[in-house]
């Protein structure tokens, strides 16, 4: 029972870490990369679909992406979706493609991005602590039902706390790496 609780907590913390890493990787660090547009959702005949399902995204240069829709009539829809994705990008529609110039990062924009990364990392830590709380509550419930002893419950608390500390440390490392990346440009 206790191993199941610990395994479940670890899996949930790992899942949260991967989601956080994915979210942070989408924040632009000054270089063009197709993954910058991964979060853009396009209205495709009434359904919201990821941009990658209706167009090809290529890197033209260090500060330019090009988006080639599979259907010509989607060009204005995709352009609007990129504008409204809150990425700070201003796409330019050509006849059959959309160019997305990436403005160079100003000091102000860098600080804004760092603030956003810190906020996301703090949310990640809160989620990890909530997972810890849930796991500890499950152990306490087992103790109340007399399915485990107090020693087993204390041992479980220690294991869960070590797990929580490890994931909080990993989140701090992600933050430090992204912060360094943003300030490097």
N, C-alpha and C positions, 0 to 999 in steps of 0.2 A: 504494500500500500504506500509506504513512504517513498520507495523508489519510483513508483508511478507519479507521485506528486512532484518529486524532484525532476524527473524526466520531462514531465509536462511543463513545469516552470522553465526549465532550460530551453525547451523547444519554443515556447512563447517568447522568451527573451531573445533568442536567436532570430526568430521571425521579425521581431521589432527592430533588431539591429540591421537586418538586410533591408527592411523598408526605409529606415533612416538613411542608410548609405545610398540607396537608390534616390531618395528625395534630395539629398545633398549633392549627389553627382549631377543632378539636373541644373544646379546653379552654375551659371556661366563664370568661368575663371579667365576670360579674355581670349580664348582660342575657339575657333569654330569647330563644332563637332555635331554630327547628326543627332546624337542623343539629346541635344539641347531642346529639340522639338518633340521628344517622346511623349511629353504630357499634353500635347495639343490635341484636342478632340474636335473633329469636323462633323458638321451636320450633313450626312450623306443620305439623301432621300428620306428625311425624317428620323434617322437613327444617328446617334452620336457614336462615331468610330474614331480610333486613333489615326493620326495623320499618316502613319506608315502603311495603313491599309488602303489609302486612296492616292498616294503619291510616293515618288522616290525622293529622298533627301541626299544631297551630295555636298561635299566640301569643295568650294571653288578656290578659296584661298584662306589664309589664317583668319581673316575677318569677314568671310562671305560664305553663306550657305545658299544652295539653289534647291528649289523644290519644284519637281516636275509632276504635275497632276496626271493621272491616268486618263482623265476625261477633261477636255478643254473647259467645259462649262463649270467645273469645280474651282477654277482659278480664283474667282472673287470670293467664293465661300471659304477656301483655304486661307486666302489673304486675311479675311476678316477674323478667322479662327486664331491665326498667329497673333494678330494685333490684340485680340481680347484675352489672350492666354496669360497676360500679366508677366511677360518675360522681359519687358523693356525693349522689345524689338519693333522695328518699323519696316515691314516687308514692302517690296516694290514689285508690282505685277507687270510682267512683260507679256508678249502674245501667248506663249505656251508654257511659260515658267514663271516662278516667283523667286526673286532674289531677296535674300534676307541679310542685309549688312549688319554686322555686329559693331556697335559703337565702341571705341576704346573705353576701357574702364577709367572713370575719373576717381579721384580720391574719395569724393563723397559717395559715389556708387559702391566702391569697395567697402567702405564703412557700413553702408546700408546692407550689403550682402553678408558681411561678417555678423552684423546684428541678427539677420535672419537665420544664419547658420547656428548661432548661439541659442536662439529661441527654439529652433528645431531640436537641437541637442538636449536642451533642458526638458522639452516635451518627451523626448526619448527616455531620459532618466526618470521622469515621473512615471512613464508607462512601465519601466522596469521595476520601480518601487511598488507600483500597484500590483504587478505580477507577484512580487515577493509577499505583499500583504495577503493576496488570495491564497498563496501556497501555505503561508503560516496559519491562516484561518482554517484551511482544510486539516492541517495537522492538529490544531486545537480541537476541532470537531471530533477527530478520531480519539483524542485524549478524553473528551467528555463522554464519549460512547464506551470508554474503557477498552478500546481496541489496540491502543499502544500505551506504553508506560511514559512517565514524565521524563525519564532519561532519553528515551527515543525521541520524544518531542523536542527536547533541548538540543539533541544532536542534529535533528532536522533543521531547527532554527539556525544553527551554526552553518550547516551546509548551504542553506538557502541564502544566508547573509553573504557567504563567500562568493556564491554565484552572482549575487546582486552587485557586490563590489567589483567583481571581474568585468561585468558588462558595463558598469558605470565608468570604469577605467577605459574600456574599449571606446565608449562614446567620447570621452575626453580626448583620446588619441585621434579619433575621426575629426573632431573639432580643431585640434591643433594642426593637423595635416591640411585641412581645407583653408584654415585661416592663413597658414604659411603660403599656400597656393594662391590665394586671393591677393596677398600683400606683395608677392613676388613680381607680378607684372610690372 
